[in-house]
Amino acid sequence: TKSMAQEIDACVASGMTQHDAPGAAVSVVLEGDVIYQNGYGVKLQDTNDPVDAETIFRIGPVTQQMVAAAVLQQVELGRVGLDDPITGLVPEFEVAGDWPADTITVGDALTHATGFPDVIDEGSVQDQDSLSRWAGRQGNRRLMSRPGALWNYSNPNYMLAGLIAERASGLNYRQLLADQLWRPAGMSSTTFNPAEVRADGNFAYGHCWVCAVGSVVSVPPEENDLWDVGPAGMAFSTVGDLTNWARLLMDGGGPVLSNKSATLIQFPHRWTNTDPDRYMGLGVIIDTYQGLDLVEHAGSIRGYGAHLMWVPERRFAVAVLANATSTLSDTARCIVDAVLEPEPVEPVDPTTDPSTWKAYLGDYVMTESNGYQTFASVYFQGGQLKMSVVDPANPTVIFISDLEQSSWDTFLFDSNGDGTLNFDFTFCRRDGNPSPVWWMRNRSVVGERQPEPRTVRRVVRP
């Protein structure tokens, strides 16, 4: 029989093989105590420099929950409120379209509900004023949905959150998180600064496949040192620092947050519409696995992948970091199975009765992340749910495809007419279940249902 350590090692080895990761690290906490930490593989491909438990990786979007905590510190000080319009602190931020920027609240940004598209236009100059310049360049950017209407993951939400934290505190976000969050929390290896990572010496290079050269290239810590994108996913950390962070939140905020703020981060604020049990907290996802209530965030950035997960009831946490562009989320769940040994839960059937699909029928104005707008119609034909979409580049062309259920309110669509169902859409209730369906969404397109049938086909460009 394998020991728990051997089972954890096997989980990581399987994930590294599956995702071609040269190196990885893991930290596991149970009942509030660190029970296992280890490093695997190498920091840089084709070398013999081993990863250990103290090796520093970029952590991608796991960064966001810490930016949310920095904003909550300012809420505790009375300098900003979650229901405040973001323009109160960021007056230069303007957007195009039907919904003005002053209808977006701080809470909308923290729960990915601004409607802002997941498009980042990086500035050519990267310095501590980059976020402000970025915010001032968005006046032609069209929101894809009404602020507060629905969850739709978009990295710029946390660029806004970082700027809000800066304005409320008077400090640039790198200094703010280092001085007011990470150092008091004992997260001595966590930073945005690649010079600090380089000086430490114990860091992993990222690795990513590049089609242009037909091979895996290495990514040094200095690459992608983007001040404007930083709050969305550019921090560096170690697995030990990450599980310390999870313990801090499970234990009520420690020296950096009030109990109320720690609870707010882990509270299910907004349903994602993708799964009955999947909600957005503040920079984290609230979910279930094998009957366990999880708090987690996974994500990847060029060359690196990360997953941080905890189960508050068991004071369990696991952090997995890898130097490949993959989250190793299956590895994290494998470790949950190895350590907590939850009783298997019979999978819930994610299909629904086709007779209920009539709730999706209607005409939708579709807004793409590039701001183009077009039209779609969802209808039954011969008992088959179908969708037609006017090509935004050529209104004389209409794509028609079956809609095939993937799970619950999510369906697959053939977006380019090649016969392959390659695009997903999730139908969303106006104010959550069981209210009427009013939206259909994915990260790059959002459709708003129209109250009356459409009679004129046209294309609107911003």
C-alpha positions in Angstrom: 0.0 0.0 0.0 1.3 3.4 -0.9 1.9 6.0 1.8 0.1 9.3 1.5 3.4 11.0 0.4 3.8 8.4 -2.4 0.2 9.0 -3.5 0.8 12.7 -3.6 4.0 12.2 -5.6 2.1 10.0 -8.0 -0.6 12.6 -8.5 2.1 15.2 -9.4 4.0 12.9 -11.6 0.9 12.0 -13.6 0.1 15.7 -14.0 3.6 16.6 -15.1 3.5 13.8 -17.7 0.1 14.8 -19.0 1.1 18.5 -19.4 4.8 18.1 -20.3 5.9 20.1 -17.3 9.7 20.1 -16.7 9.1 20.9 -13.0 6.5 21.3 -10.3 6.1 21.8 -6.6 3.3 21.0 -4.1 2.4 21.9 -0.6 -0.4 20.2 1.4 -2.0 21.4 4.7 -4.4 19.3 6.8 -6.1 20.4 10.0 -4.1 23.6 9.7 -0.7 21.9 9.7 1.7 21.5 6.7 1.9 17.7 6.2 3.8 17.6 2.9 5.9 19.8 0.6 8.0 18.7 -2.3 9.6 19.7 -5.5 9.8 17.7 -8.7 11.7 17.8 -12.0 13.9 20.8 -13.0 13.7 24.5 -13.1 14.8 24.8 -16.7 14.5 22.1 -19.3 17.7 20.3 -20.4 19.4 21.2 -17.1 19.9 19.3 -13.8 18.9 22.2 -11.5 16.1 20.6 -9.4 12.9 22.2 -8.2 12.4 22.1 -4.5 9.5 23.2 -2.2 11.0 26.8 -2.0 11.2 27.3 -5.8 9.5 30.4 -7.0 7.0 30.3 -9.9 4.6 32.8 -11.5 1.1 32.1 -10.1 -1.1 33.6 -12.9 -4.7 34.4 -11.9 -4.2 33.0 -8.3 -2.9 36.6 -7.9 -6.5 38.0 -8.1 -7.7 36.9 -4.7 -4.8 38.8 -3.1 -5.7 41.9 -5.1 -9.2 41.4 -3.8 -7.9 41.3 -0.3 -5.9 44.5 -0.9 -9.2 46.2 -2.0 -11.0 44.9 1.1 -8.3 46.4 3.3 -9.2 49.8 1.9 -12.9 49.0 2.4 -12.1 48.3 6.1 -10.4 51.7 6.3 -13.5 53.4 4.9 -11.8 54.6 1.8 -14.0 52.8 -0.7 -17.1 50.6 -0.7 -18.0 47.5 -2.7 -21.1 49.2 -4.0 -19.3 52.4 -5.0 -18.9 53.2 -8.7 -15.3 52.6 -9.8 -15.3 56.0 -11.5 -15.3 57.6 -8.1 -11.7 56.6 -7.8 -10.9 56.1 -11.5 -12.6 59.1 -13.2 -10.5 58.7 -16.4 -12.1 55.3 -17.0 -14.8 55.5 -19.7 -16.4 52.9 -22.0 -18.5 52.9 -25.1 -21.9 51.4 -25.7 -25.2 51.3 -23.8 -23.8 51.2 -20.3 -21.6 54.0 -19.0 -18.5 53.3 -16.8 -20.2 54.9 -13.7 -22.6 52.0 -13.6 -19.8 49.5 -12.8 -19.2 49.0 -9.1 -16.1 47.9 -7.2 -17.9 44.6 -6.3 -18.7 44.0 -10.0 -14.9 44.1 -10.8 -14.1 41.7 -7.9 -16.7 39.2 -9.0 -16.1 39.4 -12.8 -19.4 41.0 -13.5 -18.5 44.3 -15.1 -19.3 43.2 -18.7 -15.9 44.4 -19.7 -14.4 42.2 -22.5 -11.4 39.9 -21.8 -9.1 42.0 -24.0 -5.9 43.6 -22.8 -4.2 46.3 -24.8 -0.8 46.6 -23.1 1.0 49.9 -23.0 4.3 50.3 -24.8 5.8 51.8 -21.6 5.6 49.8 -18.5 6.0 51.7 -15.2 4.0 52.5 -12.1 1.6 54.8 -14.0 0.7 52.0 -16.6 -2.6 51.1 -15.0 -3.8 54.7 -15.1 -2.8 55.1 -18.7 -4.5 51.8 -19.5 -7.8 53.0 -17.9 -7.7 56.2 -19.8 -7.4 54.3 -23.2 -10.7 52.4 -22.8 -13.2 55.0 -24.1 -13.9 53.1 -27.3 -14.2 49.7 -25.6 -17.8 48.5 -25.6 -19.2 46.6 -22.6 -20.6 43.2 -23.6 -23.3 43.1 -21.0 -24.9 45.3 -18.4 -22.7 45.7 -15.3 -23.8 43.4 -12.5 -26.0 41.3 -14.8 -23.9 38.2 -15.0 -20.5 36.6 -14.3 -18.2 36.5 -17.2 -14.5 36.0 -16.5 -12.3 38.9 -17.8 -8.8 39.7 -16.6 -9.2 43.5 -17.0 -11.6 43.3 -14.1 -8.6 42.8 -11.8 -6.6 45.5 -13.6 -9.4 47.8 -12.5 -9.3 46.3 -9.0 -5.6 46.9 -8.8 -6.0 50.5 -9.8 -8.9 51.0 -7.3 -6.5 49.6 -4.5 -3.9 52.1 -5.6 -6.1 55.1 -5.6 -7.7 54.2 -2.3 -4.3 53.6 -0.6 -2.1 56.1 -2.3 0.5 53.4 -3.0 1.2 51.6 -6.2 -0.2 48.1 -6.1 3.2 46.4 -6.0 4.2 48.2 -2.9 0.8 47.9 -1.4 0.6 44.1 -1.6 4.2 43.7 -0.5 4.0 46.0 2.5 0.4 45.6 3.6 -0.4 42.0 2.7 2.4 39.6 1.9 5.0 40.6 4.4 2.6 40.8 7.4 1.2 37.4 6.2 4.7 35.9 6.3 4.7 35.3 2.5 8.4 36.2 2.2 8.8 34.8 -1.4 5.8 36.4 -2.9 6.3 39.4 -5.1 5.6 41.1 -8.4 9.2 42.1 -8.9 11.3 39.9 -11.2 14.5 41.4 -9.9 13.7 40.1 -6.4 13.0 36.6 -8.0 16.3 36.7 -9.9 18.2 37.8 -6.7 16.7 35.0 -4.7 18.1 32.5 -7.3 15.7 29.7 -6.6 13.2 30.2 -9.4 11.6 28.2 -12.2 11.7 29.3 -15.8 8.4 29.1 -17.6 8.1 26.8 -20.6 5.7 27.2 -23.5 5.2 25.7 -26.9 5.7 28.3 -29.7 4.2 27.3 -33.0 6.4 29.8 -34.9 9.6 27.9 -33.9 8.0 24.5 -33.5 9.4 23.9 -30.0 9.2 24.7 -26.3 10.9 27.9 -25.4 11.9 29.0 -21.9 10.4 32.1 -20.2 12.7 34.0 -17.8 11.2 35.8 -14.9 11.8 39.2 -16.5 9.6 38.3 -19.5 6.1 39.7 -19.3 7.0 42.2 -16.5 3.8 44.1 -17.2 2.8 46.7 -14.7 -0.7 47.2 -16.2 -1.6 43.5 -16.4 0.1 42.6 -13.1 -3.0 42.6 -10.8 -4.7 40.1 -13.1 -2.1 37.5 -12.8 1.6 38.4 -12.7 2.7 37.7 -9.1 5.4 35.2 -8.2 5.1 32.8 -5.2 6.0 29.5 -3.7 3.7 26.6 -2.8 4.4 27.2 0.9 3.4 30.9 0.7 0.2 29.9 -1.1 -0.9 27.3 1.4 0.0 29.9 4.2 -2.3 32.3 2.4 -5.1 29.7 2.3 -4.6 29.0 6.0 -4.8 32.7 6.8 -8.2 33.0 5.0 -9.5 29.8 6.7 -8.5 31.1 10.1 -10.2 34.5 9.7 -7.7 36.8 8.1 -4.8 36.7 10.5 -2.8 40.0 10.7 -4.0 41.3 7.3 -7.8 41.1 7.1 -10.7 41.3 9.4 -12.8 38.1 9.9 -15.5 39.8 7.9 -13.2 40.4 4.9 -11.8 36.9 5.0 -15.4 35.6 5.0 -16.3 38.0 2.1 -13.5 36.6 -0.1 -14.8 33.0 0.4 -18.5 33.9 0.2 -20.5 32.7 -3.0 -21.4 36.2 -4.3 -22.4 35.4 -7.8 -23.6 32.3 -9.6 -21.6 31.4 -12.7 -24.6 29.8 -14.5 -22.2 27.0 -15.6 -22.9 24.5 -12.8 -25.5 24.4 -10.0 -22.8 24.6 -7.3 -20.2 26.9 -8.9 -20.1 30.5 -7.7 -17.8 33.4 -7.8 -16.3 34.7 -4.5 -13.9 37.6 -4.5 -11.1 36.4 -6.7 -11.9 32.8 -6.0 -14.4 30.1 -7.2 -16.7 28.4 -4.7 -17.4 24.9 -5.8 -18.0 21.3 -4.6 -16.1 18.1 -5.3 -17.1 14.7 -4.0 -19.4 16.3 -1.4 -16.7 18.7 -0.2 -17.1 22.5 -0.3 -14.1 23.9 -2.0 -12.6 27.4 -2.4 -10.2 27.6 -5.3 -8.6 29.3 -8.2 -6.6 27.9 -11.0 -5.1 29.5 -14.0 -2.1 29.8 -16.3 0.0 32.4 -17.8 2.7 32.1 -20.5 5.0 29.3 -19.3 3.4 28.7 -15.9 0.4 27.0 -14.3 -1.1 27.2 -10.8 -3.9 25.8 -8.7 -4.7 26.8 -5.1 -7.5 25.0 -3.4 -8.8 24.7 0.2 -11.6 22.9 2.1 -12.4 25.1 5.1 -14.3 22.4 7.0 -11.2 20.2 7.1 -8.7 23.1 7.2 -7.1 21.4 4.2 -5.2 23.2 1.4 -3.2 22.2 -1.6 -1.1 24.4 -3.9 0.4 23.0 -7.1 2.7 25.1 -9.3 4.3 24.0 -12.6 6.6 25.6 -15.1 4.3 24.7 -18.1 1.3 26.5 -19.3 -1.2 24.3 -17.5 -3.0 24.5 -14.2 -2.6 20.9 -13.2 -6.1 21.1 -11.7 -6.5 17.3 -12.1 -3.4 17.0 -9.9 -5.0 19.1 -7.2 -8.2 17.0 -7.1 -6.1 13.8 -7.2 -4.4 15.1 -4.0 -7.8 15.8 -2.4 -8.7 12.2 -3.0 -5.3 10.9 -1.6 -5.4 13.0 1.5 -9.1 13.5 2.4 -10.3 10.2 1.0 -13.9 11.6 0.4 -16.6 9.1 -0.2 -17.3 9.0 -4.0 -20.4 11.0 -4.9 -22.6 9.7 -7.7 -22.2 12.2 -10.5 -25.2 14.5 -11.2 -26.7 14.1 -14.6 -25.9 17.4 -16.3 -28.6 17.0 -19.0 -32.0 18.6 -18.8 -35.3 17.8 -20.4 -35.5 19.3 -23.9 -39.0 20.5 -23.1 -37.4 23.1 -20.8 -35.1 24.5 -23.6 -37.9 26.7 -24.9 -36.7 29.1 -22.2 -33.7 29.8 -24.5 -35.7 30.6 -27.6 -35.6 34.1 -29.0 -33.5 36.8 -30.7 -30.3 38.1 -29.2 -28.1 41.1 -29.9 -24.6 39.6 -29.8 -21.6 41.8 -28.7 -18.2 40.5 -29.4 -15.1 41.3 -27.3 -13.8 43.5 -30.2 -17.0 45.6 -29.9 -18.7 44.4 -33.1 -22.4 43.6 -32.7 -24.6 41.2 -34.7 -27.7 39.1 -34.2 -28.5 35.5 -33.3 -31.7 33.6 -33.2 -32.3 30.4 -31.1 -35.2 28.2 -32.3 -36.4 24.7 -32.7 -36.5 23.0 -36.1 -37.8 19.5 -36.3 -37.3 19.0 -32.5 -33.6 20.1 -32.8 -32.4 23.2 -31.0 -30.6 25.4 -33.4 -29.0 28.8 -33.6 -28.4 31.2 -36.6 -25.8 33.9 -36.3 -25.3 36.8 -38.8 -21.6 37.1 -39.7 -20.5 40.4 -38.2 -18.0 40.9 -41.0 -20.5 40.1 -43.8 -24.2 40.5 -43.0 -25.2 38.6 -46.1 -23.7 35.4 -44.5 -25.6 33.6 -41.8 -24.1 30.6 -39.9 -26.6 28.0 -38.8 -25.7 25.2 -36.4 -27.3 22.7 -34.1 -26.9 23.5 -30.4 -25.8 20.4 -28.6 -26.1 20.3 -24.8 -22.8 20.1 -23.0 -24.1 20.5 -19.4 -27.1 22.2 -17.9 -27.5 25.6 -19.6 -24.3 25.3 -21.7 -24.5 24.2 -25.3 -22.0 23.7 -28.1 -22.2 25.6 -31.5 -20.3 25.3 -34.8 -19.0 28.8 -35.1 -17.4 28.6 -38.5 -19.5 26.2 -40.5 -16.8 23.4 -40.6 -19.1 20.8 -39.1 -17.3 20.8 -35.7 -19.1 22.0 -32.6 -16.3 24.1 -31.3 -17.8 27.1 -29.4 -19.8 27.0 -26.1 -22.6 29.3 -25.0 -24.1 29.3 -21.6 -27.6 30.7 -21.2 -28.0 32.9 -18.1 -31.0 33.9 -16.0 -31.6 37.6 -15.7 -31.3 37.5 -11.9 -30.3 34.0 -11.2 -32.2 30.7 -11.2 -35.2 30.3 -11.7 -35.8 33.8 -13.3 -36.1 34.1 -17.1 -33.2 33.5 -19.4 -32.0 36.9 -20.6 -28.3 36.4 -21.7 -26.1 33.9 -23.5 -22.4 34.2 -22.9 -18.9 32.9 -23.2 -15.6 34.8 -22.6 -15.6 36.4 -26.1 -19.3 36.9 -27.0 -22.3 37.9 -25.0 -25.9 37.9 -26.3 -28.7 40.0 -24.8 -32.2 38.6 -25.5 -34.6 41.0 -27.1 -38.1 41.4 -25.8 -39.6 41.5 -29.2 -38.8 39.4 -32.3 -36.3 41.1 -34.7 -37.5 42.0 -38.1 -34.4 43.8 -39.6 -31.0 42.1 -39.9 -28.2 44.6 -39.7 -24.6 44.8 -38.3 -23.6 47.6 -36.0 -19.9 48.5 -35.6 -18.5 50.7 -32.9 
